[in-house]
């Protein structure tokens, strides 16, 4: 059987991950509702690349 600390860690991770919403209809900080024409709905993680200094 798994050790109790490992089980507790796995349960805590499951609770934290279940709190993440990907399809939220409000902005996380302000709580304002997203509109159908909001430009952030088309953003992807690749749009946020940060170039290293010196390039």
DRENFI-439198 format. One record per residue (C-alpha): residue in one letter; x, y negated, z negated. Coordinates in steps of 0.001 Angstrom, whole numbers, plus 500000, padded with zeros to 6 digits. Each point is the difference from the previous one (the first is absolute). Example, Ala and Ser with C-alpha at 12.3 -4.5 7.8 and 13.67 -1.06 7.14 Angstrom:
2
   tinu       xx       yy       zz
      a   512300   504500   492200
      s   501370   496560   500660
END
This chain:
55
   tinu       xx       yy       zz
      x   500000   500000   500000
      x   501133   496446   500641
      x   501399   497886   497235
      x   497584   497559   498372
      x   502016   496892   501008
      x   499939   501061   503645
      x   496249   500608   499892
      x   499453   496644   498304
      x   502142   498262   502640
      x   498074   501674   502816
      x   496678   498997   498462
      x   501157   496392   499548
      x   501163   499883   503624
      x   496635   501345   501166
      x   498133   497343   498016
      x   502204   497196   501323
      x   499762   501179   503599
      x   496244   500391   499804
      x   499758   496324   499019
      x   501520   498949   503344
      x   497398   498958   502549
      x   501004   499806   503622
      x   496635   498928   501419
      x   499214   497160   497643
      x   497706   497287   501332
      x   501424   497313   497700
      x   503404   498406   499638
      x   501812   501501   497002
      x   501130   496744   498370
      x   497170   497544   500647
      x   497142   502499   500192
      x   498543   498161   503019
      x   498208   502159   502525
      x   501801   500747   503267
      x   498299   498699   503113
      x   499654   501927   503269
      x   502453   497638   501748
      x   502717   499919   497315
      x   503411   500388   501636
      x   501301   502149   497145
      x   497814   502902   501122
      x   502254   500526   503021
      x   503292   499901   498061
      x   502129   503091   499698
      x   503027   500748   497829
      x   502193   499660   503110
      x   498911   496341   500272
      x   501729   499251   496693
      x   503550   501047   500905
      x   502645   497865   498332
      x   503203   499640   501968
      x   503276   500332   498123
      x   501966   496820   499392
      x   502505   499130   502696
      x   498019   501183   503011
END
